[in-house]
């Protein structure tokens, strides 16, 4: 079961809100997940991102892969993912 860290969509129609979750790579976008790791609210000005860095690093150490969107959000927040992948 390869694990991915990716976004799952919540919120109302035309009012998106996203959770950052660890999930099975074959699960549907809004399907079951293993753990909530943070959230992303693109409608705030500026966009609001909350990330539990310790939990993200734990999943990366276990071999979880990041989606491109989550990798971009982590980069913008200044969270290092490269160093934790080599540990």
N, CA, C and O of each residue as an XYZ file, in Angstrom:
348
protein
N       0.845     -1.187      0.000
C       0.000      0.000      0.000
C       0.887      1.246      0.000
O       1.269      1.718      1.071
N       1.223      1.789     -1.171
C       1.999      3.027     -1.203
C       1.156      4.192     -0.684
O      -0.015      4.336     -1.035
N       1.770      5.006      0.145
C       1.066      6.131      0.771
C       1.456      7.422      0.067
O       2.623      7.640     -0.257
N       0.454      8.282     -0.166
C       0.686      9.605     -0.744
C       0.183     10.651      0.225
O      -0.804     10.445      0.930
N       0.869     11.763      0.248
C       0.408     12.929      0.991
C      -0.148     13.875     -0.047
O       0.587     14.365     -0.904
N      -1.450     14.138      0.022
C      -2.119     14.929     -0.998
C      -3.292     15.697     -0.402
O      -3.560     15.622      0.797
N      -3.985     16.439     -1.267
C      -5.124     17.238     -0.829
C      -6.427     16.473     -1.025
O      -6.565     15.686     -1.960
N      -7.375     16.717     -0.132
C      -8.737     16.232     -0.304
C      -9.655     17.440     -0.182
O      -9.465     18.275      0.703
N     -10.634     17.540     -1.047
C     -11.469     18.738     -1.121
C     -12.634     18.677     -0.154
O     -13.310     17.656     -0.029
N     -12.851     19.775      0.517
C     -14.003     19.973      1.401
C     -14.619     21.309      1.031
O     -14.157     21.969      0.101
N     -15.650     21.710      1.742
C     -16.248     23.016      1.496
C     -17.447     22.925      0.576
O     -17.774     21.863      0.047
N     -18.085     24.047      0.400
C     -19.299     24.128     -0.400
C     -18.966     24.347     -1.880
O     -17.807     24.518     -2.257
N     -19.996     24.337     -2.685
C     -19.829     24.587     -4.106
C     -19.221     25.972     -4.326
O     -19.705     26.965     -3.783
N     -18.169     26.025     -5.119
C     -17.433     27.257     -5.441
C     -16.784     27.909     -4.222
O     -16.383     29.071     -4.288
N     -16.675     27.186     -3.117
C     -16.005     27.663     -1.901
C     -15.073     26.563     -1.400
O     -15.300     26.009     -0.324
N     -14.024     26.238     -2.164
C     -13.185     25.087     -1.811
C     -12.364     25.318     -0.546
O     -11.963     26.438     -0.228
N     -12.137     24.235      0.147
C     -11.290     24.177      1.321
C     -10.632     22.798      1.255
O     -11.312     21.807      0.987
N      -9.347     22.720      1.489
C      -8.638     21.454      1.310
C      -7.979     21.002      2.603
O      -7.463     21.812      3.372
N      -8.005     19.694      2.828
C      -7.239     19.082      3.914
C      -6.016     18.425      3.298
O      -6.087     17.870      2.202
N      -4.908     18.488      3.994
C      -3.702     17.772      3.596
C      -3.752     16.450      4.357
O      -3.768     16.435      5.588
N      -3.777     15.342      3.616
C      -3.964     14.036      4.247
C      -2.930     13.030      3.749
O      -2.384     13.163      2.655
N      -2.677     12.019      4.581
C      -1.918     10.842      4.171
C      -2.947      9.787      3.803
O      -3.831      9.475      4.601
N      -2.837      9.235      2.600
C      -3.833      8.289      2.116
C      -3.187      7.235      1.224
O      -2.075      7.416      0.728
N      -3.895      6.147      1.031
C      -3.473      5.122      0.084
C      -3.485      5.750     -1.308
O      -4.423      6.471     -1.648
N      -2.478      5.493     -2.102
C      -2.361      6.134     -3.414
C      -3.495      5.749     -4.359
O      -3.773      6.478     -5.311
N      -4.151      4.621     -4.116
C      -5.223      4.184     -5.007
C      -6.611      4.634     -4.539
O      -7.599      4.401     -5.235
N      -6.696      5.272     -3.377
C      -7.985      5.741     -2.857
C      -8.469      6.938     -3.674
O      -7.651      7.695     -4.197
N      -9.793      7.120     -3.790
C     -10.299      8.294     -4.500
C      -9.926      9.589     -3.786
O      -9.600      9.576     -2.599
N      -9.974     10.702     -4.508
C      -9.544     11.994     -3.961
C     -10.207     12.311     -2.628
O      -9.531     12.715     -1.682
N     -11.511     12.136     -2.542
C     -12.228     12.472     -1.313
C     -12.598     11.225     -0.521
O     -13.521     11.257      0.293
N     -11.890     10.136     -0.752
C     -12.181      8.871     -0.079
C     -11.509      8.778      1.282
O     -11.175      9.784      1.908
N     -11.321      7.543      1.718
C     -10.730      7.288      3.029
C      -9.293      7.779      3.075
O      -8.586      7.792      2.068
N      -8.879      8.184      4.271
C      -7.504      8.623      4.467
C      -6.997      8.056      5.781
O      -7.779      7.591      6.609
N      -5.690      8.096      5.966
C      -5.073      7.556      7.171
C      -4.965      8.597      8.279
O      -5.184      8.294      9.452
N      -4.622      9.844      7.891
C      -4.426     10.884      8.902
C      -4.511     12.259      8.253
O      -4.059     12.452      7.124
N      -5.097     13.218      8.977
C      -5.126     14.618      8.538
C      -3.836     15.274      9.022
O      -3.504     15.200     10.205
N      -3.109     15.916      8.104
C      -1.813     16.511      8.417
C      -1.832     18.033      8.376
O      -0.844     18.672      8.736
N      -2.933     18.615      7.947
C      -3.026     20.070      7.885
C      -4.184     20.484      7.001
O      -5.027     19.666      6.633
N      -4.218     21.774      6.662
C      -5.267     22.265      5.769
C      -4.750     23.425      4.936
O      -3.719     24.026      5.239
N      -5.496     23.724      3.874
C      -5.160     24.792      2.935
C      -6.453     25.478      2.543
O      -7.368     24.839      2.022
N      -6.533     26.792      2.795
C      -7.717     27.581      2.454
C      -7.311     28.628      1.418
O      -6.781     29.678      1.782
N      -7.552     28.357      0.122
C      -7.102     29.272     -0.930
C      -7.925     30.550     -1.039
O      -7.505     31.485     -1.721
N      -9.066     30.616     -0.399
C      -9.933     31.786     -0.537
C      -9.576     32.921      0.424
O     -10.047     34.044      0.245
N      -8.774     32.658      1.412
C      -8.322     33.716      2.310
C      -7.314     34.598      1.579
O      -6.694     34.168      0.607
N      -7.157     35.816      2.045
C      -6.173     36.716      1.444
C      -5.189     37.150      2.509
O      -5.547     37.996      3.327
N      -3.987     36.636      2.556
C      -3.378     35.628      1.678
C      -3.897     34.229      2.014
O      -4.502     34.015      3.064
N      -3.654     33.293      1.117
C      -4.108     31.916      1.310
C      -3.553     31.374      2.625
O      -2.383     31.583      2.948
N      -4.394     30.682      3.371
C      -4.013     30.180      4.683
C      -3.605     28.712      4.578
O      -4.343     27.888      4.037
N      -2.419     28.396      5.103
C      -1.911     27.028      5.103
C      -1.466     26.685      6.512
O      -0.684     27.420      7.114
N      -1.957     25.579      7.038
C      -1.527     25.093      8.345
C      -1.017     23.675      8.153
O      -1.724     22.826      7.610
N       0.214     23.413      8.599
C       0.840     22.112      8.386
C       1.415     21.615      9.703
O       2.077     22.367     10.418
N       1.164     20.350     10.027
C       1.780     19.699     11.181
C       3.095     19.087     10.692
O       3.124     17.955     10.210
N       4.180     19.853     10.824
C       5.464     19.455     10.253
C       5.964     18.125     10.798
O       6.504     17.314     10.046
N       5.795     17.895     12.080
C       6.281     16.648     12.681
C       5.595     15.438     12.064
O       6.250     14.433     11.788
N       4.290     15.518     11.844
C       3.544     14.408     11.266
C       3.912     14.219      9.791
O       3.996     13.086      9.318
N       4.133     15.323      9.058
C       4.565     15.236      7.653
C       5.902     14.491      7.570
O       6.062     13.574      6.764
N       6.863     14.898      8.416
C       8.183     14.267      8.399
C       8.100     12.789      8.782
O       8.836     11.963      8.241
N       7.205     12.456      9.713
C       7.023     11.053     10.102
C       6.574     10.219      8.907
O       7.097      9.127      8.686
N       5.614     10.717      8.139
C       5.117      9.974      6.978
C       6.162      9.897      5.873
O       6.263      8.879      5.188
N       6.940     10.962      5.691
C       7.993     10.935      4.666
C       9.056      9.900      5.038
O       9.538      9.166      4.176
N       9.419      9.843      6.319
C      10.390      8.836      6.768
C       9.866      7.423      6.540
O      10.652      6.508      6.298
N       8.559      7.233      6.615
C       7.954      5.924      6.378
C       7.830      5.603      4.890
O       7.424      4.496      4.535
N       8.170      6.541      4.024
C       8.170      6.283      2.591
C       7.025      6.908      1.819
O       6.841      6.586      0.646
N       6.253      7.786      2.429
C       5.139      8.431      1.726
C       5.675      9.384      0.660
O       6.703     10.035      0.845
N       4.961      9.451     -0.448
C       5.313     10.345     -1.542
C       4.422     11.586     -1.488
O       3.243     11.492     -1.147
N       4.984     12.742     -1.823
C       4.228     13.994     -1.834
C       3.637     14.248     -3.212
O       4.283     13.989     -4.227
N       2.408     14.757     -3.246
C       1.867     15.215     -4.523
C       2.557     16.529     -4.872
O       3.129     17.183     -4.001
N       2.505     16.912     -6.134
C       3.166     18.155     -6.561
C       2.569     19.376     -5.847
O       3.301     20.297     -5.484
N       1.259     19.387     -5.647
C       0.618     20.517     -4.985
C       1.073     20.629     -3.533
O       1.386     21.725     -3.069
N       1.113     19.521     -2.820
C       1.556     19.541     -1.423
C       3.031     19.927     -1.357
O       3.436     20.679     -0.471
N       3.829     19.420     -2.281
C       5.264     19.792     -2.306
C       5.412     21.308     -2.483
O       6.259     21.931     -1.842
N       4.589     21.893     -3.353
C       4.618     23.336     -3.585
C       4.200     24.103     -2.325
O       4.824     25.105     -1.974
N       3.157     23.639     -1.651
C       2.708     24.301     -0.421
C       3.778     24.233      0.664
O       4.010     25.213      1.373
N       4.431     23.075      0.794
C       5.497     22.939      1.787
C       6.662     23.867      1.467
O       7.248     24.472      2.365
N       6.994     23.977      0.189
C       8.086     24.861     -0.225
C       7.760     26.313      0.131
O       8.623     27.043      0.618
N       6.506     26.732     -0.115
C       6.103     28.103      0.194
C       6.123     28.384      1.690
O       6.405     29.507      2.108
N       5.821     27.361      2.505
C       5.842     27.513      3.961
C       7.255     27.403      4.520
O       7.483     27.706      5.691
N       8.207     26.972      3.690
C       9.589     26.841      4.139
C       9.876     25.547      4.879
O      10.830     25.475      5.653
N       9.067     24.526      4.651
C       9.265     23.231      5.292
C      10.179     22.399      4.420
O       9.904     22.200      3.237
N      11.265     21.914      4.995
C      12.225     21.098      4.252
C      11.724     19.664      4.168
O      11.371     19.071      5.187
N      11.690     19.104      2.969
C      11.294     17.711      2.788
C      12.457     16.850      2.343
O      12.407     15.629      2.490
N      13.493     17.447      1.809
C      14.627     16.691      1.287
C      15.427     16.059      2.410
O      15.781     14.883      2.333
N      15.718     16.828      3.458
C      16.549     16.311      4.539
C      15.864     15.177      5.278
O      16.530     14.252      5.743
N      14.529     15.232      5.396
C      13.838     14.182      6.118
C      13.713     12.912      5.280
O      13.514     11.833      5.838
N      13.825     13.014      3.942
C      13.762     11.821      3.104
C      15.044     11.013      3.199
O      15.014      9.802      2.981
N      16.164     11.638      3.515
C      17.422     10.922      3.576
C      17.652     10.295      4.940
O      18.536      9.448      5.072
N      16.900     10.673      5.948
C      17.076     10.106      7.296
C      16.428      8.760      7.416
O      16.479      8.143      8.480
